[in-house]
């Protein structure tokens, strides 16, 4: 059985800055499960902390209102 592709694809190599945030225990558990599925899908071990910035970036890139506001502010 092949693993289905996840919405968040393979992770690019990027420069990182440290950011700390608080989340509910249920979200942490979901993030850990997602990280496990991502590791299985792409054959590279990854933890939830590594995925969070990529998930946020993907979310913001798909938010039409945010993109429109960002485009208007740079015009």
Long-range contacts (C-beta under 8 A, 24 or more apart in sequence): 3-37, 3-40, 3-41, 4-41, 5-41, 6-34, 6-37, 6-38, 6-41, 7-58, 8-34, 8-38, 8-51, 8-54, 8-55, 8-58, 9-42, 10-42, 10-44, 11-42, 11-44, 11-46, 11-50, 11-51, 11-54, 12-54, 14-53, 16-53, 19-53
